[in-house]
Amino acid sequence: MIKKYSGLANKELTVAYKKLSKDLDRAYSRALGEAERMADAMEEHKPSNIKKLEKLDEDVNSLQMELDAIGMLKTGRFC
């Protein structure tokens, strides 16, 4: 993940960070909305819906990891 952004300047990292942050917010909202819809319809335990929620969770986690990678490159702090 970090290799993808390693050659960018600080300004470019800031732009990438803001874009990914918006993408993460959208993905999180989409996942939360879908989970609430399933819960309201009492359908959250269906295997197909569990797979949908797992996929949405993977998307959110992937975006969060990218965002963390950019943050580490910007600050120079690697955990």
C-alpha positions in Angstrom: 0.0 0.0 0.0 2.7 2.4 1.0 4.7 1.8 -2.3 1.7 3.1 -4.2 2.1 6.6 -2.7 5.8 6.6 -1.8 6.9 8.9 -4.6 4.4 11.7 -4.1 5.1 15.1 -2.7 3.4 16.3 0.5 0.9 18.3 -1.4 0.0 15.3 -3.6 -0.3 13.2 -0.5 -2.7 15.8 1.0 -4.9 15.6 -2.1 -4.9 11.8 -2.1 -5.7 11.8 1.6 -8.7 14.1 1.2 -10.0 12.0 -1.8 -9.6 8.7 0.1 -11.2 10.3 3.2 -14.3 11.2 1.2 -14.4 7.7 -0.4 -14.1 6.1 3.1 -17.0 8.2 4.4 -19.1 7.2 1.5 -18.2 3.5 1.8 -18.9 3.6 5.6 -22.3 5.3 5.0 -23.2 2.8 2.4 -22.3 -0.1 4.6 -24.1 1.3 7.6 -27.2 2.1 5.5 -27.3 -1.4 4.1 -26.9 -2.9 7.5 -29.7 -0.8 8.9 -32.0 -1.7 6.0 -31.3 -5.4 6.5 -31.9 -5.1 10.2 -35.2 -3.3 9.6 -36.3 -6.0 7.2 -35.1 -8.7 9.7 -32.9 -10.1 6.9 -29.4 -9.7 8.3 -28.9 -13.4 9.0 -29.4 -14.6 5.5 -26.2 -16.0 4.0 -26.3 -13.8 0.9 -26.7 -10.7 3.1 -23.9 -11.7 5.4 -21.7 -11.9 2.3 -22.8 -8.4 1.2 -22.0 -7.0 4.6 -18.6 -8.8 4.6 -17.8 -7.3 1.2 -18.8 -3.8 2.4 -16.7 -4.3 5.5 -13.7 -5.3 3.3 -14.1 -2.2 1.2 -14.2 0.0 4.3 -11.1 -1.7 5.8 -9.2 -1.4 2.5 -9.8 2.3 2.3 -8.9 2.8 5.9 -5.6 1.0 5.4 -4.8 3.2 2.4 -5.7 6.3 4.4 -3.4 5.1 7.2 -0.6 4.5 4.8 -0.9 8.0 3.4 -1.0 9.4 6.9 2.2 7.6 7.8 3.9 8.9 4.7 2.8 12.4 5.5 4.0 12.3 9.1 7.0 10.1 8.6 5.8 7.9 11.5 5.6 4.2 10.8 4.0 2.0 13.5 
